[in-house]
Amino acid sequence: MASPSRRLQTKPVITCLKSVLLTYSFVFWFSGIILLAVGIWGKVSLEVYFSLLNERATNVPYVLITTGTVVILLGTFGCFATCRGSTWMLKLYAMFLSLIFLVVLVAAIVGFVFRHEIKDSFKSNYEQAVKNYNGTANHHSVAVDNIQKTLHCCGVLNCTDWENTAYYAEKGFPRTCCKSENDCSEEDLKDPTKAKGKVYENGCFSLVTTVMESKMGIVAGISFGIACFQLVGIFLACCLSQYITNNQYEMV
């Protein structure tokens, strides 16, 4: 049993730790909102690219959305545990923070290690999408159109990639290859000589990888930052729990 004087000396320390951890929990809760927003943003802005990857890659935004939701709930729990001053709640809070830290860290490492495989997967799937392009509501064809229209490009490596497709043999270049649709007739699209200068000559693959790397870099940076930030919470929760246990301090 600690002496009354020691308990009085420890009280300001515990109060300070409680205030800091409460502030941390609120910031952590807010970071969950940011992570949720990044997941939604990734789903909206990168969906056209994810659609040309394997099914596992399309789940990345959902993982971020789920993680953001969990972080929001965990941040709320952390605020409650801190206000209550419950040692078992604080230890549970630290354990959950440790689990999320490991999950996010492993996900970031796996994404970094397999980034080249992701590029190769996208290239092969994009080449297949161009080869099987039919200009209808097929989601791969729609993805090709959206990429060409958005990034102002044509084909995989260059516009001549289209000359080896069944679609080109029948209708020529897709209209989304045109620099200006008003100055791009059907005859122009079927004639490589006339189409020259009227369609984009640069391929889409290099532009897509640049865009994906920049946007995925933002996602990875925010995710890694939030993961490292959790180490602070783990340390604070463990310290506060230990102080409360050692000094038999009850908070109201």
Contacts in CASP RR format, 6 or more apart in sequence:
PFRMAT RR
TARGET T0000
AUTHOR 0000-0000-0000
METHOD contacts of the structure
MODEL  1
MASPSRRLQTKPVITCLKSVLLTYSFVFWFSGIILLAVGIWGKVSLEVYF
SLLNERATNVPYVLITTGTVVILLGTFGCFATCRGSTWMLKLYAMFLSLI
FLVVLVAAIVGFVFRHEIKDSFKSNYEQAVKNYNGTANHHSVAVDNIQKT
LHCCGVLNCTDWENTAYYAEKGFPRTCCKSENDCSEEDLKDPTKAKGKVY
ENGCFSLVTTVMESKMGIVAGISFGIACFQLVGIFLACCLSQYITNNQYE
MV
1 248 0 8 1.000
2 10 0 8 1.000
2 246 0 8 1.000
2 247 0 8 1.000
2 248 0 8 1.000
6 247 0 8 1.000
7 247 0 8 1.000
7 248 0 8 1.000
7 249 0 8 1.000
10 243 0 8 1.000
10 247 0 8 1.000
10 249 0 8 1.000
11 249 0 8 1.000
13 243 0 8 1.000
14 240 0 8 1.000
14 243 0 8 1.000
14 244 0 8 1.000
14 247 0 8 1.000
14 249 0 8 1.000
14 251 0 8 1.000
17 236 0 8 1.000
17 239 0 8 1.000
17 240 0 8 1.000
17 243 0 8 1.000
18 82 0 8 1.000
18 85 0 8 1.000
18 240 0 8 1.000
18 251 0 8 1.000
20 236 0 8 1.000
21 78 0 8 1.000
21 82 0 8 1.000
21 233 0 8 1.000
21 236 0 8 1.000
21 237 0 8 1.000
21 240 0 8 1.000
22 79 0 8 1.000
22 82 0 8 1.000
22 83 0 8 1.000
24 232 0 8 1.000
24 233 0 8 1.000
24 236 0 8 1.000
25 75 0 8 1.000
25 78 0 8 1.000
25 79 0 8 1.000
25 82 0 8 1.000
25 233 0 8 1.000
26 75 0 8 1.000
26 79 0 8 1.000
27 229 0 8 1.000
28 71 0 8 1.000
28 74 0 8 1.000
28 75 0 8 1.000
28 78 0 8 1.000
28 229 0 8 1.000
28 230 0 8 1.000
28 233 0 8 1.000
29 71 0 8 1.000
29 72 0 8 1.000
29 75 0 8 1.000
29 76 0 8 1.000
29 79 0 8 1.000
31 71 0 8 1.000
31 226 0 8 1.000
31 229 0 8 1.000
32 67 0 8 1.000
32 68 0 8 1.000
32 69 0 8 1.000
32 71 0 8 1.000
32 72 0 8 1.000
32 75 0 8 1.000
32 226 0 8 1.000
33 68 0 8 1.000
33 72 0 8 1.000
34 222 0 8 1.000
34 226 0 8 1.000
35 64 0 8 1.000
35 67 0 8 1.000
35 68 0 8 1.000
35 71 0 8 1.000
35 222 0 8 1.000
35 223 0 8 1.000
35 226 0 8 1.000
36 64 0 8 1.000
36 65 0 8 1.000
36 68 0 8 1.000
36 69 0 8 1.000
36 71 0 8 1.000
36 72 0 8 1.000
38 64 0 8 1.000
38 218 0 8 1.000
38 219 0 8 1.000
38 222 0 8 1.000
38 223 0 8 1.000
39 61 0 8 1.000
39 64 0 8 1.000
39 65 0 8 1.000
39 68 0 8 1.000
39 219 0 8 1.000
40 61 0 8 1.000
40 65 0 8 1.000
42 61 0 8 1.000
42 64 0 8 1.000
42 215 0 8 1.000
42 219 0 8 1.000
43 61 0 8 1.000
43 62 0 8 1.000
43 65 0 8 1.000
45 215 0 8 1.000
46 61 0 8 1.000
46 212 0 8 1.000
46 215 0 8 1.000
46 216 0 8 1.000
47 61 0 8 1.000
48 143 0 8 1.000
48 146 0 8 1.000
48 147 0 8 1.000
48 150 0 8 1.000
49 122 0 8 1.000
49 143 0 8 1.000
49 147 0 8 1.000
49 208 0 8 1.000
49 211 0 8 1.000
49 212 0 8 1.000
50 57 0 8 1.000
50 58 0 8 1.000
50 60 0 8 1.000
50 61 0 8 1.000
51 58 0 8 1.000
51 139 0 8 1.000
51 140 0 8 1.000
51 143 0 8 1.000
52 122 0 8 1.000
52 125 0 8 1.000
52 126 0 8 1.000
52 129 0 8 1.000
52 140 0 8 1.000
52 143 0 8 1.000
53 118 0 8 1.000
53 121 0 8 1.000
53 122 0 8 1.000
53 125 0 8 1.000
54 121 0 8 1.000
54 125 0 8 1.000
57 118 0 8 1.000
57 121 0 8 1.000
63 107 0 8 1.000
64 219 0 8 1.000
64 223 0 8 1.000
67 100 0 8 1.000
67 103 0 8 1.000
67 104 0 8 1.000
67 223 0 8 1.000
70 100 0 8 1.000
71 100 0 8 1.000
71 226 0 8 1.000
74 93 0 8 1.000
74 96 0 8 1.000
74 97 0 8 1.000
74 100 0 8 1.000
77 89 0 8 1.000
77 93 0 8 1.000
77 96 0 8 1.000
78 89 0 8 1.000
78 93 0 8 1.000
78 237 0 8 1.000
80 89 0 8 1.000
81 89 0 8 1.000
81 90 0 8 1.000
81 92 0 8 1.000
81 93 0 8 1.000
81 237 0 8 1.000
82 90 0 8 1.000
82 240 0 8 1.000
83 251 0 8 1.000
84 251 0 8 1.000
85 240 0 8 1.000
85 244 0 8 1.000
85 251 0 8 1.000
87 241 0 8 1.000
87 244 0 8 1.000
87 245 0 8 1.000
90 237 0 8 1.000
90 238 0 8 1.000
90 240 0 8 1.000
90 241 0 8 1.000
90 244 0 8 1.000
91 237 0 8 1.000
91 238 0 8 1.000
91 241 0 8 1.000
93 237 0 8 1.000
94 233 0 8 1.000
94 234 0 8 1.000
94 237 0 8 1.000
94 238 0 8 1.000
94 241 0 8 1.000
97 230 0 8 1.000
97 233 0 8 1.000
97 234 0 8 1.000
97 237 0 8 1.000
98 230 0 8 1.000
98 234 0 8 1.000
100 227 0 8 1.000
100 230 0 8 1.000
101 227 0 8 1.000
101 230 0 8 1.000
101 231 0 8 1.000
101 234 0 8 1.000
104 223 0 8 1.000
104 224 0 8 1.000
104 226 0 8 1.000
104 227 0 8 1.000
104 230 0 8 1.000
105 224 0 8 1.000
105 227 0 8 1.000
107 223 0 8 1.000
108 220 0 8 1.000
108 223 0 8 1.000
108 224 0 8 1.000
108 227 0 8 1.000
111 118 0 8 1.000
111 220 0 8 1.000
112 220 0 8 1.000
119 209 0 8 1.000
122 205 0 8 1.000
122 208 0 8 1.000
122 209 0 8 1.000
122 212 0 8 1.000
123 156 0 8 1.000
123 205 0 8 1.000
125 140 0 8 1.000
126 144 0 8 1.000
126 147 0 8 1.000
126 156 0 8 1.000
126 204 0 8 1.000
126 205 0 8 1.000
126 208 0 8 1.000
127 156 0 8 1.000
127 161 0 8 1.000
128 140 0 8 1.000
129 140 0 8 1.000
129 141 0 8 1.000
129 143 0 8 1.000
129 144 0 8 1.000
130 144 0 8 1.000
130 155 0 8 1.000
130 156 0 8 1.000
130 161 0 8 1.000
130 162 0 8 1.000
130 165 0 8 1.000
131 164 0 8 1.000
131 165 0 8 1.000
131 166 0 8 1.000
132 138 0 8 1.000
132 140 0 8 1.000
132 141 0 8 1.000
133 140 0 8 1.000
133 141 0 8 1.000
133 144 0 8 1.000
133 165 0 8 1.000
133 167 0 8 1.000
133 174 0 8 1.000
134 141 0 8 1.000
134 167 0 8 1.000
135 141 0 8 1.000
135 145 0 8 1.000
135 167 0 8 1.000
135 174 0 8 1.000
144 174 0 8 1.000
144 176 0 8 1.000
145 174 0 8 1.000
145 176 0 8 1.000
147 153 0 8 1.000
147 204 0 8 1.000
147 208 0 8 1.000
148 154 0 8 1.000
148 155 0 8 1.000
148 174 0 8 1.000
148 176 0 8 1.000
148 177 0 8 1.000
148 200 0 8 1.000
148 204 0 8 1.000
149 176 0 8 1.000
151 204 0 8 1.000
151 207 0 8 1.000
151 208 0 8 1.000
151 211 0 8 1.000
152 179 0 8 1.000
152 200 0 8 1.000
152 202 0 8 1.000
153 200 0 8 1.000
153 202 0 8 1.000
153 203 0 8 1.000
153 204 0 8 1.000
153 207 0 8 1.000
154 162 0 8 1.000
154 173 0 8 1.000
154 176 0 8 1.000
154 177 0 8 1.000
154 199 0 8 1.000
154 200 0 8 1.000
154 201 0 8 1.000
154 202 0 8 1.000
154 203 0 8 1.000
154 204 0 8 1.000
155 161 0 8 1.000
155 162 0 8 1.000
155 177 0 8 1.000
155 203 0 8 1.000
155 204 0 8 1.000
156 203 0 8 1.000
156 204 0 8 1.000
156 205 0 8 1.000
157 203 0 8 1.000
157 205 0 8 1.000
157 206 0 8 1.000
158 201 0 8 1.000
158 202 0 8 1.000
158 203 0 8 1.000
159 173 0 8 1.000
159 177 0 8 1.000
159 195 0 8 1.000
159 199 0 8 1.000
159 200 0 8 1.000
159 201 0 8 1.000
159 202 0 8 1.000
159 203 0 8 1.000
160 192 0 8 1.000
161 203 0 8 1.000
162 168 0 8 1.000
162 172 0 8 1.000
162 173 0 8 1.000
162 174 0 8 1.000
162 177 0 8 1.000
163 192 0 8 1.000
167 174 0 8 1.000
171 186 0 8 1.000
171 189 0 8 1.000
171 190 0 8 1.000
172 189 0 8 1.000
172 190 0 8 1.000
172 195 0 8 1.000
173 189 0 8 1.000
173 195 0 8 1.000
173 199 0 8 1.000
174 189 0 8 1.000
175 181 0 8 1.000
175 184 0 8 1.000
175 189 0 8 1.000
177 189 0 8 1.000
177 195 0 8 1.000
177 199 0 8 1.000
177 200 0 8 1.000
178 184 0 8 1.000
178 189 0 8 1.000
178 198 0 8 1.000
178 199 0 8 1.000
178 200 0 8 1.000
179 197 0 8 1.000
179 198 0 8 1.000
179 199 0 8 1.000
179 200 0 8 1.000
180 198 0 8 1.000
183 198 0 8 1.000
184 195 0 8 1.000
184 198 0 8 1.000
184 199 0 8 1.000
187 194 0 8 1.000
188 194 0 8 1.000
188 195 0 8 1.000
188 198 0 8 1.000
189 195 0 8 1.000
189 199 0 8 1.000
243 249 0 8 1.000
244 250 0 8 1.000
244 251 0 8 1.000
END
